[in-house]
Amino acid sequence: MTPYEQMAKFEIGMEMGLLTVDELRGFLTEALRGQDVPYIYTDVYFSLNKGSEAVIEAIFYNLNGKYSMDKSDGSNLQRMLIGVIKNKFDGGEINMDQCVHYLHELTNYFECGWNLLSLDEYYRLTKSGYHSEDEFNSILDKIFSQAL
């Protein structure tokens, strides 16, 4: 995964409310200990104390012209974000409602398969008793199997 993909993951994750400035700070602090640190990491690191909007702006500015992703080209990035959601769900940081919300939010950034597009509706119908939990869990497992 390139530094630009990492930063794009944090940009989208923070816009969605899935990732926080503190999580980015932890990632960058660790990354800055290495050799040959990409410029984007140092530039974004210096924006961390200015709030999430400034951080997102710094990431966007640094990605501009160096990394662009159209909705159909973001499969690795989408899979990374599915992995973040899966890890947070499995770790108990987010509940099922939040998990479904974040997965549905990915449809605003990427061209998604029917599983991701229909998950929100399947979840509502499952809660209402119109679909079985097994069917919903099967769809969720298919989505989580894409995670990086």
DSSP file with accessible surface (Angstrom, degrees, kcal/mol):
  #  RESIDUE AA STRUCTURE BP1 BP2  ACC     N-H-->O    O-->H-N    N-H-->O    O-->H-N    TCO  KAPPA ALPHA  PHI   PSI    X-CA   Y-CA   Z-CA
    1    1 A M              0   0  122      0, 0.0     0, 0.0     0, 0.0     0, 0.0   0.000 360.0 360.0 360.0 131.6    0.0    0.0    0.0
    2    2 A T     >  -     0   0   63      1,-0.1     4,-2.4     4,-0.0     5,-0.2  -0.381 360.0-112.6 -79.8 160.0    1.4    3.4   -1.0
    3    3 A P  H  > S+     0   0   38      0, 0.0     4,-2.4     0, 0.0     5,-0.2   0.866 119.7  55.6 -58.1 -33.4    1.6    6.3    1.3
    4    4 A Y  H  > S+     0   0   78      2,-0.2     4,-2.5     1,-0.2     5,-0.2   0.907 107.2  47.9 -68.3 -39.1   -0.9    8.1   -0.9
    5    5 A E  H  > S+     0   0   33      2,-0.2     4,-2.5     1,-0.2    -1,-0.2   0.911 110.8  52.4 -65.7 -40.5   -3.4    5.2   -0.4
    6    6 A Q  H  X S+     0   0   28     -4,-2.4     4,-2.0     2,-0.2    -2,-0.2   0.932 112.6  44.2 -58.7 -46.7   -2.8    5.2    3.3
    7    7 A M  H  X S+     0   0    0     -4,-2.4     4,-2.7     2,-0.2    -2,-0.2   0.885 111.4  52.9 -69.7 -36.3   -3.5    8.9    3.5
    8    8 A A  H  X S+     0   0    4     -4,-2.5     4,-2.6     2,-0.2     5,-0.3   0.902 107.3  54.0 -63.2 -38.2   -6.6    8.6    1.2
    9    9 A K  H  X S+     0   0   30     -4,-2.5     4,-2.8     1,-0.2    -2,-0.2   0.938 111.5  44.2 -59.7 -45.6   -7.8    5.9    3.6
   10   10 A F  H  X S+     0   0   10     -4,-2.0     4,-2.7     2,-0.2     5,-0.3   0.892 111.4  53.9 -68.6 -37.7   -7.5    8.2    6.5
   11   11 A E  H  X S+     0   0   23     -4,-2.7     4,-2.3     2,-0.2    -2,-0.2   0.970 115.6  37.9 -60.0 -52.3   -9.1   11.1    4.6
   12   12 A I  H  X S+     0   0    9     -4,-2.6     4,-2.3     1,-0.2     6,-0.3   0.929 116.2  53.3 -65.6 -44.3  -12.2    9.1    3.7
   13   13 A G  H  X>S+     0   0    0     -4,-2.8     5,-1.9    -5,-0.3     6,-1.7   0.889 111.7  45.2 -59.1 -38.8  -12.3    7.4    7.1
   14   14 A M  H ><5S+     0   0   17     -4,-2.7     3,-0.5     4,-0.2    -1,-0.2   0.893 110.3  53.6 -73.5 -37.9  -12.2   10.7    8.9
   15   15 A E  H 3<5S+     0   0   87     -4,-2.3    -2,-0.2    -5,-0.3    -1,-0.2   0.886 111.8  46.7 -61.2 -37.4  -14.8   12.2    6.6
   16   16 A M  H 3<5S-     0   0   13     -4,-2.3    -1,-0.2    -5,-0.2    -2,-0.2   0.637 114.3-118.0 -76.7 -17.7  -17.1    9.3    7.4
   17   17 A G  T <<5S+     0   0   43     -4,-0.7    -3,-0.2    -3,-0.5    -4,-0.1   0.529  87.0 112.0  88.3   7.1  -16.4    9.5   11.2
   18   18 A L  S   <S+     0   0    4     -5,-1.9     2,-0.3    -6,-0.3    -4,-0.2   0.868  74.4  39.7 -79.7 -40.7  -14.9    6.0   11.2
   19   19 A L  S    S-     0   0   14     -6,-1.7     2,-0.2    -9,-0.2    -2,-0.2  -0.815  75.0-147.2-112.0 155.0  -11.3    7.1   11.9
   20   20 A T     >  -     0   0   66     -2,-0.3     4,-2.1     1,-0.1     5,-0.2  -0.720  29.0-110.3-118.3 166.7  -10.1    9.8   14.2
   21   21 A V  H  > S+     0   0   26     -2,-0.2     4,-3.0     1,-0.2     5,-0.2   0.887 119.2  56.7 -61.0 -37.4   -7.2   12.3   14.4
   22   22 A D  H  > S+     0   0  113      2,-0.2     4,-2.4     1,-0.2    -1,-0.2   0.883 105.3  50.1 -64.8 -37.5   -5.8   10.3   17.3
   23   23 A E  H  > S+     0   0   59      2,-0.2     4,-2.2     1,-0.2    -1,-0.2   0.916 112.6  47.2 -66.1 -40.3   -5.7    7.1   15.1
   24   24 A L  H  X S+     0   0    0     -4,-2.1     4,-3.0     2,-0.2     5,-0.3   0.916 109.7  54.1 -65.0 -40.9   -3.9    9.0   12.4
   25   25 A R  H  X S+     0   0   66     -4,-3.0     4,-2.8     1,-0.2     5,-0.2   0.926 108.7  48.9 -59.1 -44.6   -1.5   10.5   14.9
   26   26 A G  H  X S+     0   0   44     -4,-2.4     4,-1.9     2,-0.2    -1,-0.2   0.921 112.8  47.4 -61.5 -43.9   -0.7    7.0   16.1
   27   27 A F  H  X S+     0   0   55     -4,-2.2     4,-2.5     1,-0.2    -2,-0.2   0.944 115.6  44.2 -62.3 -48.2   -0.1    5.8   12.5
   28   28 A L  H  X S+     0   0    0     -4,-3.0     4,-2.8     2,-0.2    -2,-0.2   0.884 109.2  56.0 -68.1 -38.2    2.1    8.8   11.6
   29   29 A T  H  < S+     0   0   45     -4,-2.8     4,-0.4    -5,-0.3    -1,-0.2   0.929 112.8  42.8 -58.8 -43.8    4.1    8.6   14.8
   30   30 A E  H >< S+     0   0  118     -4,-1.9     3,-1.1    -5,-0.2     4,-0.3   0.921 114.6  49.8 -67.2 -44.4    5.0    5.0   14.1
   31   31 A A  H >< S+     0   0   27     -4,-2.5     3,-1.4     1,-0.2    -2,-0.2   0.856 103.5  59.9 -64.7 -34.6    5.7    5.8   10.4
   32   32 A L  T 3< S+     0   0   50     -4,-2.8    -1,-0.2     1,-0.3    -2,-0.2   0.616  92.3  68.6 -73.0  -9.9    7.9    8.7   11.2
   33   33 A R  T <  S+     0   0  175     -3,-1.1    -1,-0.3    -4,-0.4    -2,-0.2   0.658  90.7  79.9 -78.3 -16.6   10.2    6.5   13.1
   34   34 A G  S <  S-     0   0   44     -3,-1.4     3,-0.3    -4,-0.3     2,-0.2  -0.126  87.2 -98.2 -82.3-178.7   11.3    4.8    9.9
   35   35 A Q  S    S+     0   0  180      1,-0.2    -1,-0.1    -2,-0.0    -2,-0.1  -0.650  98.2  25.3 -97.7 159.6   13.8    5.8    7.3
   36   36 A D  S    S-     0   0  159     -2,-0.2    -1,-0.2     1,-0.2    -2,-0.0   0.952  80.2-165.8  53.4  53.8   12.8    7.5    4.0
   37   37 A V        -     0   0   46     -3,-0.3    -1,-0.2    -5,-0.1    -5,-0.1  -0.563  22.5-113.7 -72.7 128.4    9.6    8.9    5.4
   38   38 A P    >>  -     0   0   41      0, 0.0     4,-1.2     0, 0.0     3,-1.0  -0.351  19.2-123.8 -62.9 144.1    7.3   10.2    2.6
   39   39 A Y  H 3> S+     0   0  156      1,-0.3     4,-2.8     2,-0.2     5,-0.3   0.858 108.2  64.4 -57.1 -38.2    6.8   13.9    2.6
   40   40 A I  H 3> S+     0   0    4      1,-0.2     4,-2.4     2,-0.2     5,-0.3   0.876  99.8  53.7 -57.4 -35.5    3.0   13.5    2.8
   41   41 A Y  H <> S+     0   0   22     -3,-1.0     4,-2.2     2,-0.2    -1,-0.2   0.930 111.4  43.5 -65.9 -44.9    3.4   11.9    6.3
   42   42 A T  H  X S+     0   0   43     -4,-1.2     4,-1.7     2,-0.2    -2,-0.2   0.917 114.5  49.7 -68.7 -40.8    5.4   14.8    7.7
   43   43 A D  H  < S+     0   0   44     -4,-2.8     4,-0.4     1,-0.2    -2,-0.2   0.932 114.2  44.1 -64.6 -43.8    3.2   17.5    6.2
   44   44 A V  H >< S+     0   0    0     -4,-2.4     3,-1.5    -5,-0.3     4,-0.5   0.897 107.9  60.4 -67.4 -37.2    0.0   15.9    7.5
   45   45 A Y  H >< S+     0   0   85     -4,-2.2     3,-1.4     1,-0.3     4,-0.3   0.896  99.7  55.6 -57.5 -39.7    1.7   15.3   10.9
   46   46 A F  T 3< S+     0   0  150     -4,-1.7    -1,-0.3     1,-0.3     3,-0.3   0.652 104.5  54.6 -71.1 -11.6    2.2   19.0   11.3
   47   47 A S  T X  S+     0   0    8     -3,-1.5     3,-2.0    -4,-0.4    -1,-0.3   0.527  79.7  96.0 -94.9  -4.7   -1.5   19.6   10.8
   48   48 A L  G X  S+     0   0    5     -3,-1.4     3,-0.9    -4,-0.5    -1,-0.2   0.794  80.2  52.5 -61.1 -32.8   -2.6   17.2   13.6
   49   49 A N  G 3  S+     0   0  145     -4,-0.3    -1,-0.3    -3,-0.3    -2,-0.1   0.436  96.2  71.3 -84.5   4.2   -3.0   19.8   16.3
   50   50 A K  G <  S-     0   0  155     -3,-2.0     4,-0.3     1,-0.3    -1,-0.2   0.395 108.5 -99.3 -99.9   0.0   -5.2   22.0   14.1
   51   51 A G    <>  -     0   0   35     -3,-0.9     4,-2.0    -4,-0.2    -1,-0.3  -0.131  40.8 -69.1 101.5 165.0   -8.3   19.8   14.2
   52   52 A S  H  > S+     0   0   62      1,-0.2     4,-2.8     2,-0.2     5,-0.2   0.849 126.7  55.3 -65.3 -36.8   -9.9   17.2   11.9
   53   53 A E  H  > S+     0   0  164      1,-0.2     4,-2.3     2,-0.2    -1,-0.2   0.923 109.9  47.1 -63.0 -41.8  -10.9   19.7    9.2
   54   54 A A  H  > S+     0   0   31     -4,-0.3     4,-2.4     2,-0.2    -1,-0.2   0.879 112.3  50.6 -65.8 -36.8   -7.4   21.0    8.9
   55   55 A V  H  X S+     0   0    0     -4,-2.0     4,-2.6     2,-0.2    -2,-0.2   0.944 110.7  47.6 -66.5 -47.2   -6.0   17.5    8.7
   56   56 A I  H  X S+     0   0   30     -4,-2.8     4,-2.8     1,-0.2    -2,-0.2   0.918 112.8  50.1 -60.6 -41.1   -8.5   16.4    6.0
   57   57 A E  H  X S+     0   0  141     -4,-2.3     4,-2.8    -5,-0.2    -1,-0.2   0.909 109.7  50.5 -63.6 -42.0   -7.6   19.6    4.1
   58   58 A A  H  X S+     0   0   16     -4,-2.4     4,-2.2     2,-0.2    -2,-0.2   0.909 112.2  47.0 -63.6 -41.4   -3.9   18.8    4.5
   59   59 A I  H  X S+     0   0    0     -4,-2.6     4,-2.1     2,-0.2     5,-0.2   0.956 113.0  48.9 -64.2 -48.0   -4.4   15.3    3.2
   60   60 A F  H  X S+     0   0  118     -4,-2.8     4,-1.9     1,-0.2    -2,-0.2   0.928 111.3  49.8 -57.7 -45.7   -6.5   16.5    0.3
   61   61 A Y  H  < S+     0   0  164     -4,-2.8    -1,-0.2     1,-0.2    -2,-0.2   0.911 112.8  46.7 -61.0 -42.2   -3.9   19.1   -0.6
   62   62 A N  H  < S+     0   0    4     -4,-2.2    -1,-0.2     1,-0.2    -2,-0.2   0.778 113.5  47.9 -73.7 -27.4   -1.1   16.6   -0.6
   63   63 A L  H >X S+     0   0    9     -4,-2.1     4,-2.9    -5,-0.2     3,-2.0   0.774  85.6 108.4 -81.0 -26.2   -3.0   14.0   -2.6
   64   64 A N  T 3< S+     0   0  109     -4,-1.9     4,-0.1     1,-0.3    -3,-0.0  -0.293  95.7   0.5 -58.6 120.7   -4.0   16.6   -5.2
   65   65 A G  T 34 S+     0   0   79      2,-0.2    -1,-0.3    -2,-0.1     3,-0.1   0.235 129.7  64.6  86.3 -14.9   -2.1   15.9   -8.4
   66   66 A K  T <4 S+     0   0  118     -3,-2.0     2,-0.3     1,-0.4    -2,-0.2   0.671 111.5  17.4-109.9 -27.0   -0.3   12.9   -7.0
   67   67 A Y     <  +     0   0   50     -4,-2.9     2,-0.4   -63,-0.1    -1,-0.4  -0.935  63.2 171.3-150.0 121.3   -3.1   10.5   -6.3
   68   68 A S        -     0   0  104     -2,-0.3     2,-0.5    -3,-0.1    -4,-0.0  -0.993   9.0-168.6-131.7 144.3   -6.6   10.6   -7.8
   69   69 A M        -     0   0   49     -2,-0.4     2,-0.2     5,-0.0     5,-0.1  -0.995   6.7-157.1-132.3 122.5   -9.1    7.9   -7.5
   70   70 A D    >   -     0   0   93     -2,-0.5     3,-1.7     1,-0.1     4,-0.4  -0.603  41.5 -98.0 -91.0 167.8  -12.3    7.7   -9.4
   71   71 A K  G >  S+     0   0  102      1,-0.3    40,-2.0    -2,-0.2     3,-0.6   0.812 123.2  47.4 -57.6 -30.3  -15.2    5.7   -7.9
   72   72 A S  G 3  S+     0   0   76      1,-0.2     3,-0.3    38,-0.2    -1,-0.3   0.625 107.0  58.2 -86.8 -10.3  -14.5    2.6  -10.0
   73   73 A D  G <  S+     0   0   98     -3,-1.7     3,-0.4     1,-0.2    -1,-0.2   0.376  81.5  86.2-100.1   5.1  -10.7    2.7   -9.2
   74   74 A G    <>  +     0   0    2     -3,-0.6     4,-3.5    -4,-0.4     5,-0.3   0.060  43.3 123.0 -99.3  29.4  -10.8    2.4   -5.5
   75   75 A S  H  > S+     0   0   70     -3,-0.3     4,-2.6     1,-0.2    -1,-0.2   0.904  79.0  43.7 -61.9 -43.6  -11.0   -1.3   -4.9
   76   76 A N  H  > S+     0   0   70     -3,-0.4     4,-2.2     2,-0.2    -1,-0.2   0.930 117.2  47.1 -64.8 -42.6   -7.9   -1.5   -2.7
   77   77 A L  H  > S+     0   0    2      2,-0.2     4,-2.2     1,-0.2    -2,-0.2   0.922 112.7  49.1 -63.7 -42.9   -8.9    1.6   -0.8
   78   78 A Q  H  X S+     0   0   17     -4,-3.5     4,-2.5     1,-0.2    -2,-0.2   0.932 111.0  50.1 -61.5 -44.5  -12.4    0.3   -0.4
   79   79 A R  H  X S+     0   0   90     -4,-2.6     4,-2.0    -5,-0.3    69,-2.0   0.866 108.7  52.6 -64.4 -35.5  -11.1   -3.1    0.8
   80   80 A M  H  X S+     0   0    9     -4,-2.2     4,-1.9    67,-0.2    -1,-0.2   0.924 110.9  46.8 -64.2 -43.2   -8.8   -1.3    3.4
   81   81 A L  H  X S+     0   0    0     -4,-2.2     4,-2.5     2,-0.2    -2,-0.2   0.879 109.0  53.6 -69.3 -35.9  -11.8    0.6    4.8
   82   82 A I  H  X S+     0   0    0     -4,-2.5     4,-3.0     1,-0.2    -1,-0.2   0.916 108.2  52.7 -61.3 -39.2  -13.9   -2.5    4.9
   83   83 A G  H  X S+     0   0    2     -4,-2.0     4,-2.7     2,-0.2    -2,-0.2   0.899 107.6  49.9 -62.6 -39.8  -11.0   -4.0    6.9
   84   84 A V  H  X S+     0   0   21     -4,-1.9     4,-2.5     2,-0.2     5,-0.2   0.940 112.9  46.7 -63.2 -45.3  -11.0   -1.1    9.3
   85   85 A I  H  X S+     0   0    0     -4,-2.5     4,-2.6     1,-0.2    -2,-0.2   0.938 113.1  49.2 -62.5 -45.4  -14.8   -1.5    9.8
   86   86 A K  H  X S+     0   0   63     -4,-3.0     4,-3.4     1,-0.2     5,-0.3   0.932 112.0  48.1 -59.9 -46.8  -14.5   -5.2   10.3
   87   87 A N  H  X S+     0   0  104     -4,-2.7     4,-2.1     1,-0.2     6,-0.2   0.899 113.2  47.4 -62.9 -40.8  -11.7   -4.8   12.9
   88   88 A K  H  <>S+     0   0   21     -4,-2.5     5,-2.1    -5,-0.2     6,-1.2   0.886 115.2  46.2 -68.8 -37.0  -13.6   -2.2   14.8
   89   89 A F  H ><5S+     0   0   52     -4,-2.6     3,-1.5    -5,-0.2    -2,-0.2   0.952 114.4  46.2 -68.2 -49.2  -16.7   -4.3   14.7
   90   90 A D  H 3<5S+     0   0   95     -4,-3.4    -2,-0.2     1,-0.3    -1,-0.2   0.845 112.6  52.2 -62.4 -32.3  -14.9   -7.5   15.7
   91   91 A G  T 3<5S-     0   0   57     -4,-2.1    -1,-0.3    -5,-0.3    -2,-0.2   0.445 114.7-116.1 -84.3  -1.3  -13.1   -5.6   18.5
   92   92 A G  T < 5S+     0   0   61     -3,-1.5    -3,-0.2    -4,-0.2    -2,-0.1   0.575  81.7 121.4  80.0  10.3  -16.3   -4.2   19.9
   93   93 A E  S   <S+     0   0  126     -5,-2.1     2,-0.3    -6,-0.2    -4,-0.2   0.784  79.2  28.8 -75.1 -28.8  -15.5   -0.6   19.1
   94   94 A I  S    S-     0   0   16     -6,-1.2    -2,-0.2    -9,-0.1    -1,-0.1  -0.961  79.6-133.6-129.9 151.2  -18.6   -0.2   17.0
   95   95 A N     >  -     0   0   83     -2,-0.3     4,-2.7     1,-0.1     5,-0.2  -0.333  38.4 -90.5 -93.4-178.7  -22.0   -2.0   17.2
   96   96 A M  H  > S+     0   0   43      1,-0.2     4,-2.7     2,-0.2     5,-0.3   0.893 125.1  53.6 -62.7 -41.1  -24.0   -3.6   14.4
   97   97 A D  H  > S+     0   0   78      1,-0.2     4,-2.2     2,-0.2    -1,-0.2   0.932 113.2  43.4 -58.7 -45.9  -25.9   -0.3   13.6
   98   98 A Q  H  > S+     0   0   77      2,-0.2     4,-2.9     1,-0.2     5,-0.2   0.900 111.8  54.5 -66.7 -40.2  -22.7    1.6   13.3
   99   99 A C  H  X S+     0   0    0     -4,-2.7     4,-2.5     2,-0.2     5,-0.2   0.945 111.0  44.2 -57.7 -50.2  -21.1   -1.2   11.2
  100  100 A V  H  X S+     0   0    1     -4,-2.7     4,-2.6     1,-0.2    -1,-0.2   0.907 112.8  53.2 -63.6 -40.6  -23.9   -1.1    8.7
  101  101 A H  H  X S+     0   0   89     -4,-2.2     4,-2.3    -5,-0.3    -2,-0.2   0.943 111.0  45.0 -59.5 -49.7  -23.9    2.7    8.7
  102  102 A Y  H  X S+     0   0   33     -4,-2.9     4,-1.2     2,-0.2    -2,-0.2   0.901 112.8  50.8 -65.3 -39.8  -20.2    2.8    7.9
  103  103 A L  H  < S+     0   0    0     -4,-2.5     4,-0.5    -5,-0.2     3,-0.4   0.915 111.3  48.9 -63.7 -39.7  -20.4    0.1    5.2
  104  104 A H  H >< S+     0   0   60     -4,-2.6     3,-1.6     1,-0.2     4,-0.3   0.891 103.8  60.7 -66.4 -35.9  -23.3    2.0    3.6
  105  105 A E  H >< S+     0   0   47     -4,-2.3     3,-1.9     1,-0.3     4,-0.4   0.805  90.8  69.3 -60.6 -29.5  -21.2    5.2    3.7
  106  106 A L  G >X S+     0   0    0     -4,-1.2     4,-1.9    -3,-0.4     3,-1.7   0.800  84.8  69.9 -60.0 -26.2  -18.6    3.5    1.5
  107  107 A T  G <4 S+     0   0   21     -3,-1.6    -1,-0.3    -4,-0.5    -2,-0.2   0.709  90.4  61.6 -66.9 -16.6  -21.2    3.7   -1.3
  108  108 A N  G <4 S+     0   0   87     -3,-1.9    -1,-0.3    -4,-0.3    -2,-0.2   0.663 114.8  32.3 -78.1 -16.2  -20.7    7.4   -1.4
  109  109 A Y  T <4 S+     0   0   50     -3,-1.7     2,-0.3    -4,-0.4    -2,-0.2   0.635 120.6  35.2-112.8 -23.2  -17.1    7.0   -2.3
  110  110 A F  S  < S-     0   0    4     -4,-1.9     2,-0.7   -38,-0.1   -38,-0.2  -0.943  78.4-106.9-135.9 154.9  -16.9    3.8   -4.4
  111  111 A E        -     0   0  133    -40,-2.0     2,-0.3    -2,-0.3    -3,-0.1  -0.749  53.3-165.4 -77.4 119.1  -18.8    1.9   -7.0
  112  112 A C        -     0   0   22     -2,-0.7   -40,-0.0    -5,-0.1   -37,-0.0  -0.765  18.4-110.1-114.3 156.3  -20.0   -1.0   -4.9
  113  113 A G     >  -     0   0   50     -2,-0.3     4,-2.1     1,-0.1     3,-0.4  -0.197  43.6 -95.3 -73.1 171.8  -21.4   -4.4   -5.5
  114  114 A W  H  > S+     0   0  148      1,-0.2     4,-2.6     2,-0.2     5,-0.2   0.817 120.4  64.2 -61.9 -30.9  -25.0   -5.2   -4.7
  115  115 A N  H  > S+     0   0   20      1,-0.2     4,-0.9     2,-0.2    -1,-0.2   0.938 108.5  39.0 -59.1 -46.6  -24.0   -6.7   -1.4
  116  116 A L  H  > S+     0   0    5     -3,-0.4     4,-0.5     1,-0.2     3,-0.3   0.897 116.4  51.1 -71.8 -38.5  -22.8   -3.4   -0.1
  117  117 A L  H  < S+     0   0   99     -4,-2.1     4,-0.3     1,-0.2     3,-0.2   0.866 117.4  38.5 -66.2 -35.2  -25.6   -1.4   -1.7
  118  118 A S  H  X S+     0   0   26     -4,-2.6     4,-2.8    -5,-0.2     5,-0.2   0.548  90.0  91.8 -94.9  -6.2  -28.3   -3.6   -0.3
  119  119 A L  H  X S+     0   0    1     -4,-0.9     4,-2.7    -3,-0.3     5,-0.2   0.902  85.0  51.7 -58.5 -44.4  -26.8   -4.3    3.2
  120  120 A D  H  X S+     0   0   35     -4,-0.5     4,-2.1    -3,-0.2    -1,-0.2   0.925 113.3  44.7 -58.9 -45.2  -28.6   -1.3    4.8
  121  121 A E  H  > S+     0   0   86     -4,-0.3     4,-2.6     1,-0.2     5,-0.2   0.913 112.3  51.3 -67.4 -43.0  -32.0   -2.4    3.5
  122  122 A Y  H  X S+     0   0   50     -4,-2.8     4,-2.5     1,-0.2    -2,-0.2   0.900 109.3  52.2 -59.8 -39.1  -31.3   -6.1    4.5
  123  123 A Y  H  X S+     0   0   34     -4,-2.7     4,-2.5    -5,-0.2    -2,-0.2   0.936 110.4  46.6 -64.6 -45.5  -30.4   -5.0    8.0
  124  124 A R  H  X S+     0   0  123     -4,-2.1     4,-1.5     1,-0.2    -2,-0.2   0.918 114.4  47.7 -61.8 -43.4  -33.6   -3.0    8.4
  125  125 A L  H  <>S+     0   0   48     -4,-2.6     5,-2.7     2,-0.2     6,-0.9   0.866 110.9  51.6 -67.6 -33.8  -35.7   -5.9    7.0
  126  126 A T  H ><5S+     0   0   18     -4,-2.5     3,-1.2     4,-0.2    -2,-0.2   0.924 108.8  50.0 -67.0 -43.2  -33.9   -8.3    9.3
  127  127 A K  H 3<5S+     0   0  131     -4,-2.5    -1,-0.2     1,-0.3    -2,-0.2   0.821 111.2  50.5 -63.9 -29.6  -34.6   -6.1   12.4
  128  128 A S  T 3<5S-     0   0   84     -4,-1.5    -1,-0.3    -5,-0.2    -2,-0.2   0.485 119.4-111.5 -85.6  -6.0  -38.3   -6.0   11.3
  129  129 A G  T < 5S+     0   0   62     -3,-1.2    -3,-0.2    -4,-0.4    -2,-0.1   0.547  87.8 113.7  91.1   6.9  -38.4   -9.8   10.9
  130  130 A Y  S   <S+     0   0  180     -5,-2.7     2,-0.3    -6,-0.2    -4,-0.2   0.670  78.7  35.4 -86.5 -18.3  -38.8   -9.9    7.2
  131  131 A H  S    S-     0   0   52     -6,-0.9    -2,-0.2    -9,-0.1     2,-0.1  -0.962  89.2-108.9-129.8 154.5  -35.4  -11.6    6.6
  132  132 A S     >  -     0   0   60     -2,-0.3     4,-1.9     1,-0.1     5,-0.1  -0.461  20.4-125.6 -81.0 153.1  -33.5  -14.1    8.6
  133  133 A E  H  > S+     0   0  136      1,-0.2     4,-3.2     2,-0.2     5,-0.2   0.839 111.4  60.1 -63.9 -32.9  -30.4  -13.2   10.6
  134  134 A D  H  > S+     0   0  127      2,-0.2     4,-2.0     1,-0.2    -1,-0.2   0.908 104.7  48.1 -61.3 -42.6  -28.6  -16.0    8.8
  135  135 A E  H  > S+     0   0   77      2,-0.2     4,-1.8     1,-0.2    -2,-0.2   0.931 114.2  46.2 -64.6 -43.9  -29.3  -14.4    5.4
  136  136 A F  H  X S+     0   0    5     -4,-1.9     4,-2.6     1,-0.2    -2,-0.2   0.936 112.1  50.6 -63.5 -45.9  -28.1  -11.0    6.7
  137  137 A N  H  X S+     0   0   58     -4,-3.2     4,-2.7     1,-0.2    -1,-0.2   0.848 106.6  56.0 -62.9 -33.1  -25.0  -12.5    8.3
  138  138 A S  H  X S+     0   0   56     -4,-2.0     4,-1.9    -5,-0.2    -1,-0.2   0.919 109.3  45.7 -63.8 -43.7  -24.2  -14.3    5.1
  139  139 A I  H  X S+     0   0    7     -4,-1.8     4,-2.1     2,-0.2    -2,-0.2   0.930 113.1  50.1 -65.1 -43.7  -24.2  -11.0    3.2
  140  140 A L  H  X S+     0   0    5     -4,-2.6     4,-2.9     1,-0.2     5,-0.2   0.918 109.1  51.9 -62.5 -40.9  -22.1   -9.4    5.9
  141  141 A D  H  X S+     0   0  107     -4,-2.7     4,-1.8     1,-0.2    -1,-0.2   0.889 107.7  52.4 -62.6 -39.7  -19.6  -12.2    5.8
  142  142 A K  H  < S+     0   0  104     -4,-1.9     4,-0.4     2,-0.2    -1,-0.2   0.902 112.0  46.0 -62.6 -41.1  -19.3  -11.8    2.0
  143  143 A I  H >< S+     0   0    1     -4,-2.1     3,-1.6     1,-0.2     4,-0.2   0.949 112.7  49.0 -66.8 -47.0  -18.6   -8.1    2.5
  144  144 A F  H >< S+     0   0   17     -4,-2.9     3,-1.6     1,-0.3    -1,-0.2   0.780  98.8  68.1 -65.6 -25.0  -16.1   -8.7    5.3
  145  145 A S  T 3< S+     0   0   94     -4,-1.8    -1,-0.3     1,-0.3    -2,-0.2   0.709  93.7  60.3 -68.4 -14.8  -14.3  -11.4    3.2
  146  146 A Q  T <  S+     0   0   70     -3,-1.6    -1,-0.3    -4,-0.4    -2,-0.2   0.564  81.8 120.9 -83.7 -10.0  -13.2   -8.5    0.9
  147  147 A A    <         0   0   27     -3,-1.6   -67,-0.2    -4,-0.2   -68,-0.1  -0.196 360.0 360.0 -64.4 143.0  -11.3   -6.8    3.7
  148  148 A L              0   0  102    -69,-2.0    -1,-0.1   -72,-0.1    -2,-0.1  -0.825 360.0 360.0-100.1 360.0   -7.6   -6.1    3.5
